[in-house]
């Protein structure tokens, strides 16, 4: 693995060492990759030592459990929100930007496991809210479940560049979240995690999403800015602007916004096309700003095992994007 390019999102957490340590495929530790010397450049607790001291077992593997469905609400014919009872401890873990879980119905096989971004985590109630866009077999199967889901998680790698959005490291910053469609879900979770100590604004493209959902989850927290007016934010409330991201005039509005506000971090939570096009605009306009984007690779297991999310880089190394986090 290219240590200068990627980190492992699970390295040094309660889920490390993971299954990859058992097969000599650890993404960080050179000893667990079969080398005779340590050249991992890892600055945390020694992963190899943890593995040996832990009797060469996976540490705290993510287990499946049944999560009760407390509420199911349709916002569109093909957009539904599930509120799930997961307990306070799980809700705390799920409250961080980039969090996602795997869901399936109780009668479905493991082939139906579906990664879903956490949209809202209510720590006091011990619940999480997830938004599901009904598209094909897996999402349709979730609708057939009325009482409980089989849930596995929490997983952390839903956003690339997430280090710029971690609450423990991000204070007093100006942040812009640009979201389209179901990308609104991780954007809402990110905003809720950061808005108390940062100024967080939204640019939203509501194609295939419901403005009622935005009203329900952001009401009272943000001001609605007119699309054609200059943004005007208070210290207490960020601003939501509705733009069409593939509209040339609206892109000019976005450009003016970027220049005026000079954000410290911009996150694009949308399809790869908009990550590339809007990302290029952001990097050109604000070259010093940190950049984060939705992880749109085809995540299937979340553990780096199946290879569905993998690609081979120019150095011939296999990069597992369910666990790999690019270095900034």
C-alpha positions in Angstrom: 0.0 0.0 0.0 1.2 3.5 -0.7 1.6 5.0 2.8 2.1 8.5 1.5 -1.3 8.5 -0.2 -3.8 6.6 2.0 -4.6 5.8 5.6 -6.9 3.2 7.1 -10.0 4.6 8.6 -10.1 1.9 11.3 -6.4 2.1 12.3 -6.0 2.7 16.0 -9.8 2.4 16.7 -11.6 -0.2 18.8 -12.0 -2.2 15.5 -8.3 -2.6 15.0 -6.7 -5.0 14.2 -9.4 -6.2 11.8 -9.9 -9.2 9.5 -7.2 -8.1 7.1 -4.6 -8.8 9.9 -5.5 -12.5 9.8 -4.5 -12.8 6.1 -1.5 -10.6 5.9 -3.3 -7.8 4.2 -3.3 -5.1 6.9 -3.4 -1.7 5.2 -1.0 -0.1 7.6 1.3 -2.6 9.4 4.3 -3.9 7.4 4.8 -6.7 9.9 1.3 -7.9 9.3 1.9 -7.7 5.6 4.7 -10.3 6.0 7.7 -8.1 6.1 10.6 -8.7 8.5 11.0 -5.1 9.5 8.7 -2.3 10.7 8.4 0.5 8.2 4.7 1.4 8.6 5.1 5.1 9.4 2.2 4.7 11.8 2.2 7.1 14.8 -0.4 5.4 16.9 -0.4 2.3 19.1 1.5 -0.5 17.5 -1.0 -2.5 15.5 1.3 -5.6 15.3 1.7 -5.5 19.1 -2.0 -5.2 19.6 -2.6 -8.2 17.3 0.0 -10.4 19.1 -1.1 -9.4 22.6 -4.7 -10.1 21.5 -3.9 -13.7 20.6 -3.9 -12.9 16.9 -7.7 -12.3 16.8 -9.8 -9.6 15.3 -10.4 -6.9 17.8 -14.1 -6.1 18.5 -15.6 -7.2 15.2 -18.7 -5.4 14.2 -21.6 -7.7 15.2 -25.1 -7.8 13.7 -28.1 -7.1 15.8 -31.8 -6.4 15.4 -32.8 -2.8 15.4 -36.4 -2.0 16.0 -38.1 0.2 13.4 -39.7 3.0 15.5 -41.0 5.0 12.6 -41.2 4.8 8.8 -42.1 8.0 6.9 -42.4 8.5 3.2 -41.4 11.9 1.8 -41.7 10.8 -1.8 -43.0 7.6 -3.4 -39.4 6.4 -3.6 -37.9 8.2 -0.5 -38.5 6.8 3.0 -37.0 7.7 6.4 -36.5 4.9 9.0 -36.0 5.7 12.7 -34.2 2.8 14.3 -33.7 2.0 18.0 -30.0 1.3 18.4 -29.1 2.3 22.0 -27.2 5.4 23.2 -23.8 3.9 22.8 -24.3 3.0 19.2 -26.0 6.4 18.5 -22.9 8.2 19.8 -20.6 6.3 17.5 -23.0 6.9 14.6 -23.1 10.7 15.2 -19.8 11.4 13.5 -19.5 12.6 9.8 -19.1 9.8 7.3 -20.9 7.2 9.5 -22.9 4.5 7.7 -24.4 1.1 8.6 -25.4 -2.1 6.8 -29.1 -3.0 6.8 -31.3 -5.9 5.6 -34.6 -7.4 6.4 -34.8 -10.3 8.9 -35.9 -12.7 6.3 -33.3 -11.6 3.7 -29.9 -13.3 3.2 -26.5 -11.6 3.6 -26.6 -10.8 -0.1 -29.1 -8.1 0.7 -26.8 -6.2 3.1 -27.1 -2.6 2.0 -24.8 0.3 3.1 -26.8 3.3 4.2 -25.5 6.7 5.4 -26.7 7.8 8.9 -28.6 11.0 8.5 -29.3 11.8 12.1 -28.2 10.3 15.4 -30.3 11.2 18.5 -28.0 10.3 21.4 -30.6 11.0 24.1 -33.2 8.7 22.6 -30.7 6.1 21.4 -31.9 6.3 17.8 -30.6 6.8 14.3 -32.4 8.1 11.2 -31.6 6.7 7.8 -32.9 7.9 4.4 -33.5 5.2 1.8 -34.0 6.0 -1.9 -36.0 3.1 -3.4 -34.1 2.0 -6.6 -33.7 -1.7 -7.0 -33.8 -5.1 -5.3 -32.0 -4.3 -2.0 -33.8 -1.1 -1.3 -37.2 -2.6 -2.3 -36.6 -5.4 0.1 -36.2 -3.0 3.0 -39.7 -1.8 2.5 -41.0 -5.3 3.1 -39.7 -5.2 6.7 -42.1 -3.7 9.1 -40.7 -4.4 12.6 -36.9 -4.8 12.7 -33.8 -4.6 10.5 -30.7 -6.7 10.9 -28.1 -3.9 11.4 -24.3 -4.0 11.3 -21.9 -1.1 12.0 -20.9 1.6 12.7 -18.6 2.1 9.7 -16.7 5.3 9.3 -15.6 5.8 5.6 -18.7 7.3 4.0 -16.7 10.5 3.2 -13.3 10.9 1.7 -11.3 13.7 3.4 -13.4 13.3 6.5 -10.5 14.5 8.7 -11.4 18.0 7.8 -14.9 17.4 9.2 -14.1 15.7 12.5 -15.6 17.7 15.4 -12.6 17.2 17.6 -10.3 18.9 15.1 -12.7 21.4 13.4 -13.4 24.5 15.4 -14.0 28.1 14.4 -14.1 27.1 10.7 -16.3 28.2 7.8 -17.6 25.1 6.1 -19.8 24.7 3.0 -21.7 21.5 2.3 -22.8 21.0 -1.3 -25.3 18.2 -1.6 -27.5 16.7 -4.3 -30.2 14.0 -4.0 -29.6 11.4 -1.3 -26.3 13.2 -0.5 -28.4 15.4 1.7 -28.4 12.6 4.3 -24.7 12.6 5.2 -24.7 16.4 4.8 -27.3 16.7 7.6 -25.3 14.4 9.9 -22.1 16.4 9.2 -23.8 19.7 9.8 -25.3 18.6 13.1 -21.9 17.4 14.3 -20.1 20.7 13.4 -22.5 23.6 13.6 -22.1 24.3 17.3 -18.5 25.2 16.9 -18.3 26.2 13.3 -20.2 28.2 10.7 -21.8 25.7 8.4 -23.7 26.6 5.2 -25.5 24.5 2.7 -25.9 24.6 -1.1 -28.6 22.0 -2.0 -29.8 20.6 -5.2 -33.2 19.1 -4.4 -33.6 17.0 -7.5 -34.9 13.5 -6.4 -35.1 14.7 -2.8 -37.9 16.3 -0.7 -37.8 19.9 0.5 -40.1 18.7 3.3 -37.3 16.5 4.5 -35.0 19.4 4.6 -37.7 21.4 6.5 -38.1 18.7 9.1 -34.4 18.1 9.8 -33.0 21.6 9.4 -35.9 23.8 10.5 -34.9 26.4 13.1 -31.2 25.7 12.5 -30.6 27.5 9.2 -31.9 30.5 7.3 -33.1 30.1 3.7 -31.1 32.3 1.4 -32.6 33.5 -1.9 -30.8 31.8 -4.8 -30.0 35.0 -6.6 -29.1 37.1 -3.5 -25.8 37.4 -1.8 -25.5 35.1 1.2 -26.0 36.8 4.6 -25.2 34.6 7.6 -25.4 35.4 11.3 -23.1 33.8 13.8 -25.9 31.6 15.1 -27.4 30.3 11.9 -25.9 29.0 8.7 -27.7 29.6 5.4 -29.3 27.2 2.9 -29.2 28.1 -0.7 -31.1 26.0 -3.3 -29.2 25.8 -6.6 -29.3 23.4 -9.6 -25.7 22.2 -9.8 -25.7 21.4 -13.5 -27.2 24.8 -14.4 -24.7 27.3 -15.8 -26.2 30.3 -14.1 -26.4 28.6 -10.8 -22.8 27.5 -11.0 -21.9 31.2 -11.4 -23.9 31.9 -8.2 -21.9 29.2 -6.5 -18.6 30.7 -7.8 -19.6 34.1 -6.3 -20.5 32.4 -3.0 -17.1 30.7 -2.8 -15.2 33.9 -3.5 -17.2 36.0 -1.1 -17.2 33.5 1.9 -13.7 32.1 1.4 -14.5 28.8 3.1 -12.0 26.8 5.1 -13.5 23.5 4.0 -15.9 22.5 1.2 -17.6 19.1 1.0 -19.4 17.9 -2.1 -21.8 15.0 -1.3 -23.2 14.0 -4.7 -22.4 11.7 -7.7 -18.9 11.4 -9.1 -19.7 13.7 -11.9 -20.5 16.6 -9.5 -17.6 15.6 -7.2 -15.3 16.1 -10.2 -16.9 19.1 -11.8 -17.8 21.1 -8.6 -14.6 19.9 -7.0 -12.5 21.3 -9.8 -14.3 24.6 -9.4 -13.7 24.6 -5.6 -10.0 23.8 -6.0 -9.5 26.5 -8.6 -11.3 29.2 -6.6 -10.2 28.2 -3.1 -6.9 26.3 -3.5 -6.1 26.5 0.2 -9.4 25.1 1.4 -9.7 21.5 2.5 -11.9 19.4 0.4 -14.1 16.4 1.2 -16.5 14.3 -0.9 -18.9 11.4 -0.7 -17.3 8.0 -1.0 -19.1 6.7 -4.1 -17.3 3.4 -4.5 -19.4 0.2 -4.6 -19.1 -0.8 -1.0 -20.3 -4.4 -0.3 -18.7 -5.7 2.9 -17.2 -2.6 4.6 -14.3 -4.7 5.9 -11.9 -4.7 2.9 -12.4 -8.3 2.2 -14.7 -8.8 -0.8 -12.9 -6.4 -3.2 -16.0 -4.8 -4.6 -14.8 -1.3 -3.8 -11.1 -1.9 -4.8 -9.1 -0.4 -7.6 -5.4 -0.8 -8.6 -3.3 2.4 -8.6 -0.4 3.3 -10.9 2.0 1.5 -8.5 0.1 -1.8 -8.9 -1.3 -1.6 -5.3 -4.8 -2.6 -4.6 -6.7 0.2 -2.7 -9.7 -0.9 -0.7 -11.9 2.2 -0.6 -14.3 0.9 2.1 -11.4 1.4 4.5 -8.8 3.6 2.7 -8.9 7.3 3.5 -6.8 9.6 1.4 -4.3 11.7 3.2 -4.6 15.4 2.9 
